[in-house]
Amino acid sequence: MADENVKTQLDQVGDTLTQLKEMHHYAKNNVERLTAIWLLFDGELSKLKQTGKIDDLMNRQGQLHDALEQVIADLEELQQKLQPPPEEPAA
């Protein structure tokens, strides 16, 4: 009965992909929000000399977004390799 809840490697990769795709979605939203903030700082508030901090956050968030894309692509490739071969029709 305990074996029924054991996940296969394919299941684990699928679960991880789901989580990473959700993170990727939020990372994209965060980049968009940070861009809006940066534009505010880059305009009138640039006199406060704080634009570098926002720019750094944008770069880091952008790097996370790009890294998530790469990991997702790698895991999707692995997921394809873990798929069981199609069953041959009975003769």
Residue pairs with C-beta under 8 A, 6 or more apart in sequence:
7 15
8 82
9 82
10 79
10 82
10 83
10 84
13 75
13 78
13 79
13 82
14 79
16 75
17 72
17 75
17 76
17 79
20 68
20 71
20 72
20 75
21 72
23 68
24 65
24 68
24 69
24 72
27 61
27 64
27 65
27 68
28 65
30 61
31 58
31 61
31 62
31 65
34 54
34 57
34 58
34 61
35 58
37 54
38 51
38 54
38 55
38 58
41 48
41 50
41 51
41 54
42 51
45 51
